Amino acid sequence: MTRRYAAILSTCLFGLTANAAAQPAPPAEAAAPPVQIRFDGYCDGLEIRVTGNYVAALPIGSKGCDVPRGVAVGTIVRPRSGSGQMLVLGQNLNDENNFVAMFLISYPLTKGGTATLIATNSGKTVQNGGSSTYSLGRPRSTRESTKPSKSFLSQFEQAE
């Protein structure tokens, strides 16, 4: 490489580096306000926070509801078949049987929709925890509703 080309290359690289250093970092995406959903027919739900394509959720329940501890994390996906989008969240259920669950929740969270729960505690077989519809809002206590006090999130009590 001649000195002329080396000088041009050096000037270009220095200019690009200086320009990049002078640019402010892109702003972090602000999280949308949390949305609470309740699983219809159950005593629990999720408080969901969406930040860009990333999602975090905390289990919530009415008084006396056996809700697993732990945070669920995931992303927004567009299924190949059908229309719309879906939240896909994974959570360690922190129970004695070592279950890891995945939630598939219809999105956007505007009026309500469907939720499916699958789980495994072996990594070899997957159990279908069933499906439910969901509504917006906190889970109802058994006093407010005639619905059962069973937890949608705590269905995996049998060891594989």
C-alpha positions as CSV (number, residue, x, y, z in Angstrom):
1,M,0.0,0.0,0.0
2,T,1.4,3.4,-0.9
3,R,1.8,6.2,1.6
4,R,-1.0,8.1,-0.1
5,Y,-3.5,5.3,0.3
6,A,-2.4,4.7,3.9
7,A,-2.9,8.4,4.7
8,I,-6.4,8.4,3.1
9,L,-7.3,5.2,5.0
10,S,-6.0,6.5,8.3
11,T,-7.9,9.8,7.8
12,C,-11.1,7.9,7.0
13,L,-10.8,5.6,9.9
14,F,-10.0,8.4,12.3
15,G,-13.0,10.4,11.0
16,L,-15.3,7.4,11.4
17,T,-14.1,6.7,14.9
18,A,-14.3,10.3,16.0
19,N,-17.8,10.6,14.5
20,A,-19.0,7.5,16.2
21,A,-17.6,8.6,19.6
22,A,-19.3,12.0,19.2
23,Q,-22.7,10.4,18.6
24,P,-24.9,9.9,21.6
25,A,-26.0,6.4,22.5
26,P,-29.5,5.6,21.2
27,P,-32.0,6.1,24.0
28,A,-33.2,3.0,25.8
29,E,-36.8,2.1,24.9
30,A,-39.2,3.0,27.7
31,A,-41.3,0.2,29.1
32,A,-45.0,0.5,28.4
33,P,-47.1,0.7,31.6
34,P,-47.8,-2.8,33.0
35,V,-50.9,-4.6,31.9
36,Q,-52.6,-7.0,34.3
37,I,-54.4,-10.0,32.9
38,R,-56.5,-12.7,34.8
39,F,-57.0,-16.2,33.5
40,D,-60.8,-16.7,33.3
41,G,-61.9,-19.5,35.6
42,Y,-58.8,-19.3,37.7
43,C,-57.6,-17.3,40.7
44,D,-54.4,-16.0,39.1
45,G,-52.9,-14.0,36.2
46,L,-49.8,-12.1,35.1
47,E,-48.7,-8.5,35.3
48,I,-47.0,-8.0,32.0
49,R,-44.5,-5.3,30.9
50,V,-43.5,-4.9,27.3
51,T,-40.4,-3.1,26.3
52,G,-39.9,-3.1,22.5
53,N,-39.9,-6.8,21.5
54,Y,-39.0,-8.0,25.0
55,V,-41.5,-9.0,27.7
56,A,-41.3,-9.5,31.4
57,A,-44.1,-10.8,33.6
58,L,-44.8,-11.4,37.3
59,P,-47.4,-13.9,38.5
60,I,-50.3,-12.3,40.5
61,G,-53.2,-13.9,42.3
62,S,-56.2,-13.2,44.4
63,K,-56.0,-13.7,48.2
64,G,-55.5,-17.4,49.0
65,C,-54.4,-18.3,45.5
66,D,-51.3,-20.6,45.3
67,V,-49.3,-18.6,42.7
68,P,-45.8,-19.7,41.8
69,R,-43.0,-17.3,42.5
70,G,-40.5,-16.1,39.9
71,V,-40.3,-13.9,36.9
72,A,-41.3,-14.9,33.3
73,V,-39.4,-13.4,30.4
74,G,-39.8,-13.7,26.7
75,T,-40.5,-11.9,23.4
76,I,-43.3,-11.0,21.0
77,V,-43.5,-13.3,17.9
78,R,-45.6,-13.5,14.8
79,P,-46.7,-17.1,14.2
80,R,-46.2,-18.5,10.7
81,S,-49.9,-19.5,10.4
82,G,-52.7,-17.3,11.3
83,S,-52.7,-13.6,12.0
84,G,-51.7,-11.4,14.9
85,Q,-48.9,-11.8,17.4
86,M,-48.2,-13.8,20.4
87,L,-46.2,-13.3,23.7
88,V,-44.0,-16.3,24.3
89,L,-42.8,-16.3,28.0
90,G,-40.7,-18.8,29.9
91,Q,-40.7,-19.2,33.6
92,N,-39.1,-21.5,36.2
93,L,-42.1,-22.4,38.4
94,N,-39.8,-22.8,41.5
95,D,-41.7,-25.9,42.7
96,E,-40.4,-29.2,44.2
97,N,-40.9,-30.9,40.9
98,N,-38.6,-28.5,39.0
99,F,-41.0,-27.5,36.3
100,V,-40.2,-24.9,33.7
101,A,-43.2,-23.5,31.9
102,M,-43.9,-21.6,28.7
103,F,-46.9,-19.3,28.2
104,L,-48.3,-18.6,24.7
105,I,-50.5,-15.5,25.1
106,S,-52.4,-13.8,22.3
107,Y,-51.2,-10.2,21.7
108,P,-51.9,-7.2,21.8
109,L,-53.3,-7.1,25.3
110,T,-56.2,-4.9,24.5
111,K,-59.5,-6.7,25.5
112,G,-58.6,-10.2,26.2
113,G,-57.6,-13.3,24.4
114,T,-56.2,-16.8,24.8
115,A,-53.4,-18.3,26.8
116,T,-51.8,-21.7,26.6
117,L,-49.5,-23.2,29.2
118,I,-47.0,-26.0,28.5
119,A,-44.2,-27.3,30.8
120,T,-41.5,-29.8,31.4
121,N,-39.5,-31.0,34.4
122,S,-37.3,-33.4,32.5
123,G,-36.4,-31.6,29.2
124,K,-37.6,-34.8,27.4
125,T,-41.3,-34.6,27.5
126,V,-43.7,-31.7,27.4
127,Q,-47.0,-31.6,29.3
128,N,-49.9,-29.5,28.0
129,G,-51.3,-27.5,30.9
130,G,-54.3,-26.5,28.9
131,S,-55.7,-23.3,27.6
132,S,-57.7,-20.5,29.0
133,T,-59.1,-17.2,27.9
134,Y,-57.9,-14.1,29.7
135,S,-59.4,-10.8,30.5
136,L,-57.8,-7.5,31.5
137,G,-57.5,-6.7,35.2
138,R,-56.5,-8.2,38.5
139,P,-57.6,-11.7,39.4
140,R,-60.9,-11.8,41.2
141,S,-61.1,-13.1,44.7
142,T,-63.4,-16.0,45.4
143,R,-65.8,-13.6,47.1
144,E,-66.1,-11.6,43.9
145,S,-66.7,-14.5,41.7
146,T,-68.2,-18.0,41.6
147,K,-65.2,-19.2,39.6
148,P,-62.9,-21.8,41.2
149,S,-59.9,-20.8,43.2
150,K,-57.5,-23.0,41.2
151,S,-54.3,-21.5,39.9
152,F,-53.7,-21.7,36.1
153,L,-50.0,-21.3,36.7
154,S,-49.8,-24.1,39.3
155,Q,-51.2,-27.1,37.3
156,F,-48.0,-29.1,37.2
157,E,-48.0,-30.8,40.6
158,Q,-47.3,-34.4,39.4
159,A,-43.7,-35.4,38.8
160,E,-43.0,-37.0,35.4
